[in-house]
Each structure stands twice: as C-alpha cells, then as structure tokens.
C-alpha cells in the first residue's frame, strides 16, 4: 500500500478539525483562542525502549497520546491538537496500523483533542513514534516546576508504582494482573486536576521517571529542599500485595517510572484537590531527602530512571 | 554521560527563548503575537532513509530544520519556534551530538527561530530525528495547495534536480561536486519568498518528492488540471552538465526529490517574484500533463518519490 493511501484511509478520517486542512497542505493552521498562551510538548516512544514490540497497537497509540497530554496536564493546560510522527518498521503492517489508528481515535475522542497533521516514515529497524501536543492556558498561569516554597506541602495525585509492576507483567516477569498491566499500557493524564491546580499549586510536574527522581528535579528547579516520607506514598492494594512490606517495597514503587501521576506543591491553607495525598514537605535548602516509616533518613541506591546516553 | 547532562551541555544553551523555560519544565509556553494564527508542521528524518549515516551531523541538523521550515515557507508563515525529538543509536556519540548541536545552533540563528523543547531517546537501532516547527501568519492568509484556478500560471522558485544529483554524489555514485552535494545536504527553505507570496499566489507548496509528483498533488488539491512544460523547468549549469540533453535529462531532474523550492500558482497580471520561473499552466479539468520540448505530451514512468509502506 502506498503511504499516501494509508494516510488517507486510516488517519485522514481522524483529522476532522479545520486546523488539519484535511491533511492536504504542508502544515496545519490553528487559530488560538483569543488571549491564550500555548503550551507545547514533544515526547517520543520507541519500540523496545518505551514499550514492548508485542504490546497491543491500540494501547501504544493511547500511551503515546497520554504521555504527551500528561505534560500538558502538568502545566495546567487544556489540550487543543497534536501532530503525529509515525516511524514504521516492517513489523507495523496494515493490521498493526489499523489497530493503532483505532486506539488513537479513542484517545483523541476521550481527551477531546484534534489530530492536526504530522509525518509518516517507513523502513525503520523498529518503530519510533513521536507526538507533539499543543494546549492552551490563560496568560501567565501555566504551572512550572520552579515555584515550590519552603513550608509548602508535597502532594501526589494517586497511587505510585503500579505502572512499574505492570511493566513486569508485560515482560512476563510477574504474574498476570489486568489492572496493573493497564496502568502501564494505558496511563491516564491528569488533565482536570492539572487545570484545577492553576492558581493553587506553587509547582507541578508529572511523575514519569519515578517519584523520587522527579521530586529531586522539582527541588532542583525550585531551589528548595524536598523531603519525601515513604510511609505516606499512596500504594494501591494490588501493588501492596506484590512488594515487600515496609520501606524496601515502598522504595521499589517510588523508583519505578511511568506513573503519570501529578506531583505538586501546595502552600499551607490551600485546600488540596480530592483524591490527592500529601507525601512530603518543602524546606529551605537544596536536594532530596527520603525518610523511612520509622522516621530515619534513607539513602536509596537509585532514585528512578535516568536514561543513559 | 547522562541524558540530562548531555541536554544541559549541548541543547540548553540553544534554548534561550522565554518559551523554552530553560528546558526545565514539562512543556514550553509560547505567547503568540496578538491576532496571529499558528502554522504547525512535523517532519521526520531517519538515518539510512532520508540521509546517509555518514553525512556530517551538522548538515543533518541543518536539513532537519530546513525541511520543516520549508513547510512553513510553503504556507507563507514566519517561523517562531521548534521542538526537537532526538532519537539516538550507539552511533550518535558525544562527537556526533556536539556537531549536530553546532549545526542546529547555526540553523536556528540563520532562520531566527527558537528551540523551545523536545525529547531525547537513546538505544535505537539507527537515529530517527523528528522536528516540530511552529510559525505565525495573519489570520486567513496562510497559503494552501488548494486554491489554483484555471488560467493561472505555474511557477517554481529555483533550479530543479540539483539535490537529486547531490544525493548521487553523497552515495559515491557520481563524481564529487561541492555545490550539488550542498544542495542535497543543506537545502534552503524559501521563507522570504513564501511570505511574499501571501496575497499573491493562489496555491503554493514545497517541492520535496519531485516537481512532477508535487505538481500532480497541487492539481488534485485544487481540483484543476496542471501542465508542466519540461523545456521551461529551470536547470542549474552543474545539473545540465550531468544529465542527458533534452527531455530525458529534464525528466530525471523533475522527478528527483529534496529540492525544497516553492511551487506556486499566480493569476495572470500578478507580478512574479524575482528569480522565479514559469514552468506551466493551470486549466479546468484534472490531473497532470507533462509536455516535452517539442510540444508533445510525455507519459513518464514515474513522477517522483512515493514512499512505499
């Protein structure tokens, strides 16, 4: 099948927004809402690196959208449109692409975001999928990692570590668990929460590489010291049943990646959003301190995922 | 070297615009100029597909920027910022990345465009480089492929086929020629021309897959018939010296890709921009007609690059 025919058959029906111009022009044209700033992010998922070649293509499309929209959520933005960079190997045949497009369609609909355009490339050794997501915020209101202040509380939006356990399930290294697997393959960007944090949170980011490493990054960006109390980290029942009791298990969960929860700081006296958990505190100084359930400081061997060059 | 350190050392110094937020946040924040529409494009270059693994990294960066800015040029847009998706294999070592960043820096400066953010991924089998370019236009003025009208002239901005000959040089299939090689490796997006065509051209696009195939696409998008006269196609002296005389040589040049000239249609009576050449005409009907130097219709075996799935 010719590339152009594939695009016409699978992707053009998803590109219904006026900005996409029916995928017939060299670029998309978007008229931003009056008086809005734009929030733009681009994340790449590579087969064999970020997902397993055997993962269902519809889930891969979902995750590609979700991880980018999670960046918009972390900034408090409302999604508007996306551009897709679809790099295919011989493994991405017509059946794979049909399922991928179906998953993409579901995600676009669920999160009310438009497909504006992009590019397709074939002949790669393995699939490399890029997505650019564009959202909007009211001027000057975008959240940032840099505003945490001494005295703030450190909060997280939901259970930590499920996706890491789901990855082990996907790899066949752990017994099957549908819910954990879904947390790895189909993360949920916290868009409504991110928008609700605008004007309330002093700093925010999404947890993509592990709670501890990301908390350290928030501390560095804000020029403050951050303490995470392991005993306060929210853990799902499914995760609790799979890891060791006590600090060792909590550490494993807090250093796993792919959660896409939001991590944020709130000044004292600001009402926390429903469902969120206070996991630590901000103080003057620098760096990350991890405190175990007995109140003693722990120095973990690793904090999360740091991709090596 | 850690990914984060690499980004800090090589890319962060290029991300000086306020929109980039020092690459420290989850996404970029861009305040569009008041009353402007945004033009957005995303193109991918893959090692071994779009460029040769041995191509100089600074030229690869240049071309990655140039092909995306060429899409903005085709829409008449003014570039504002870019997001980079840098997918690396083991071959993209520190020396490669340093040279790549240097080439990127030169391109950003030359075309006055900001690096806003992006993503880096390592562990690929071969490099896959994505770039999203964002530009601005006055509302309703973006050029399109769809507006050509019967009676318009078909114009092209510069010599056709040099880049295809440069590819043969890069592959070692043709004698060395510095100028032709540069036309393949360092194309020049026609940004000033694109902006000058706003309000004058009825349709425009860039020539990326070959003059003939792209002229056919313009005809299809506009719902008109387009004729290209081979004898009018502008050919550089270097190219003329390398291809057969007459229609066979012209056909080879007009079906080679990577020119990144602009192809556009002008109504009669509209002054053509300097340096452009009229290569054909628009009429009522459908499809592409190719006419040889003797006035007879030619049916080429191929029209240009159509990437197979």
Interface residues (C-beta under 8 A of the other chain):
Chain A: X1 X2 X3 X4 X6 X19 X21 X24 X25 X26 X27 X28 X29 X30 X31 X32 X37 X38 X39 X40 X41 X42 X43 X44 X46 X48 X49 X50 X70 X71 X72 X74 X75 X77 X81 X83 X84 X85 X87 X88 X94 X116 X117 X118 X119 X120 X121 X122 X123 X124 X125 X126 X128 X130 X132 X133 X134 X135 X137 X139 X142 X144 X145 X146 X205 X206 X221 X306 X307 X308 X309
Chain B: X1 X2 X3 X4 X6 X21 X24 X25 X26 X27 X28 X29 X30 X31 X32 X37 X38 X39 X40 X41 X42 X43 X44 X46 X48 X49 X50 X70 X71 X72 X74 X75 X77 X81 X83 X84 X85 X87 X88 X94 X116 X117 X118 X119 X120 X121 X122 X123 X124 X125 X126 X128 X130 X132 X133 X134 X135 X137 X139 X142 X144 X145 X146 X205 X206 X221 X306 X307 X308 X309
